[in-house]
Amino acid sequence: MKLFFALFISLLFTSVQAQENLNLKNGIAAEGYDVIAYFNNEALKGDKTHTYTYNEAIYKFSTLKNLETFKNNPIMYVPQYGGYCAYAVAVKGKKIGVNPKLFKILDDKLYLFYDNWGVNTLDKWNEEGEEELQKQADENWGKIEKKKN
């Protein structure tokens, strides 16, 4: 019984820790936008009738076809850095929410950005050199994932 309890606590802790590094709003990833549509250069809201849970996050899709595409290879379509702003992760090493209409596909990966107080971080990402920012964000995200909140 003790082993079962220890295993349960371990799984629960891992689950909570995993969710801490996902930008979720009511358990929903990408602010409810269709992550497949981004790869077609569109920012489309997902439909509540087309959802799929992956890694404890709910993803919404604008079409059944997009849902099926995601189900076949979800790791390819999930946003980088847990769906937090790529620029903020790179420059500040912090998890900051996004404007789901600001996105970029780079090397077949989805990056999301924010715009607040007149600052469009997608523009800054493009202006300041995405290759270097991507490297810095990857490094910072590794540190963020290792932190225990």
N, C-alpha and C positions, 0 to 999 in steps of 0.2 A: 504494500500500500504506500509506503514512504517513497519508493521508486516511482510509482505512478504519479504521486503528488509532485515530486521534484521535476519530473518530465513535464507535467502540466504547467507548472510555474515557469519553467524554462521556455516552453513554447509561447506562453502568454507574454513573457518579457520580450522575446524576440519579435513577436507580432507587434507589440506596442512600439518597440524601438524602430522597427521597419516603417511603421506609419509616421513616426516623427520626422522622417526624412522624405516624406511625400507631401507635396502641396495639395491638400485636399480641402474641399469645401463641402461639408456634410457627407464626407466619404467619397466625394466625386472628384476625379482627376481632371486636369486641364480646364477647370471652371465649367465643365460640362460641354466643352467643345469636342468635335469629332477629330481625333488625332490622325485618322486616315486622310481626311479632307485636306489637312495641312500639306500632305505629300502631293496633292493636286493643286497646290498654291491657293487654297481657299481656307478661310477661317469660318467654319460653319458650326452652329450650335447643334449638339446631338439631340436626339429624340428620346424621351423617357421610355418608349416602347422598344428601343434598340440599345440594350445595355449588356455589359459583360464585366464580370469581376475578375481582376487579375492582380495578384500580389496585394490583396485586401483593399484594392481601390476599384471603384466603379467607373467604368468608361462608358460614355454615351456616343452614339453614332447617328449620323443623319440618314443613313440607309442601311438596309439589311445586308447589302453587298459589302459595305465598309465594315460592319460588325464581323462578318465571316472572314474578311481579309485579316482583321486584327486577330481573331481567334486562331488563325493558321500560323501566325508568327508575331505574337505580341511584343516580344523583346525588341523587335525592329522599330516599333512605332511609339513606344513610351517616350515621353519627353525626357531629355537629359536633365541631370541634377534634380531629380525628383519632381520636376515640373516647376521649380523655382526659377527666378530670373537668372539667365546665364551670365549676364553682365555683372550683376550684384555678387554672384558667387565668385567670379573672376577677380573683380576689383576690391570688394569688401570682405570676401570670404563669409558672406552672410546669406541666409535663406530669406528671400524677399518675394512676395507675391507677384503676380503677373497681370498684364492686360492680355487676355487670350487672343486678341486680334493682332498682336505683335509677335511674329514668329519668323524663324528662318530654318531652312533645311540645309544642313552642311554635312557633307560626307555621309549622306543618307541617314542623318540623325536630326531629330526635332529639338530645336532650342526655342524657348519662350522668353519674353522680355516684358518689362514694365515701362509705363510712362506716368510720371508723377511730378507735380510741381514744375511742369514745363520741360521735363527731361525725358526724352525718348531714348531709352537705353539700346534699342535696336540700331538707331542712327549712330550712337556712340560706339557700339560694337563694330559697325562697319567702318567708321572713321578711324578708330584707334588701332585697327589691325586684328582681325578675327583669329588669325592663326596663333598669335601670342596670347590673346585673351582666352582662347580655347584651352591652350596648355595650362595657363594659370588657373582656369576654372576647374579643369580636371584635377590638378594638384590640390586645390582648396576643397573640392568636393570629397576627395579622399580623406582629408582631415576632418571634415564635417561628419562624415559617416562613422569615423572612429570615435568621435566624442560621445560620451554617455550623458544624456540629458537627465 
